[in-house]
Amino acid sequence: MASICEVCGKGTMSGNNVSHSNRHTKRAWKPNIQQVRAVVDGSTKRVNVCTRCLRSGKVNRAI
């Protein structure tokens, strides 16, 4: 599944793991993406959205 929100565009962020000895290694922070059935333009469609968009009501979930 793609790790990008189709509503807000939130995607993977990168950064570093920093150890106690201050060594840096690359790491990634991925958003919590869920595949849900939502109403888009009057029809039901499966969309990948982050939980922030689900919780804030930016997505109309289909029943």
N, C-alpha and C positions, 0 to 999 in steps of 0.2 A: 504494500500500500504506500502511496506517495505520502511523504511526511510534510505536507503543506496544506494549510487551511484554504478552502475554496471561497470562504467568506471574507476573511481579513488578510489573507496572504501570509500568515505567520509560518515561518519555516525553521529549518535547523540553524542554530547559532554555533559558532566555533569559539574555542578558547583553549586554555591550558590547564592540565592537572599540575599542581605545584606541590612537590613533596616537601617534607620537613627540611631536607638538605637543599631546597630551592631549585631542584631540577625541574625543567618544564617539558611536558609531553602533551601533544595535541589531544583534544577531546571534543565531543559534540554534545550539545543540549538539544534534544528533540522535543517538539511540542506534543501534547497529548491529543492525538488526532483520532477521532472516532468516525466510522462509516455509518451514517444514519440515513433513513428514508425521510426526505423532506419534500414539502410542497414548493416547487419552483415553476413559476409562470402557469399556475393552475393545474399542473400535473405532478405526480409523484416521481421522484428521482432519487437515486442514491448519491449522496455527496459526502466528501471528506471534510469534516469541520473540527476545529479545536473545541475543547470543553469550555473554554472561556466564552466562545460565541454561543454555544448551546445554553450555558447557564444565564447569559445576559439577555436571551430571548431574540437574538439576531436571526435565528433559524426557526422556521415553522415546521415542526415535525409532523409527518404523516401518520395517520392512525391505521 
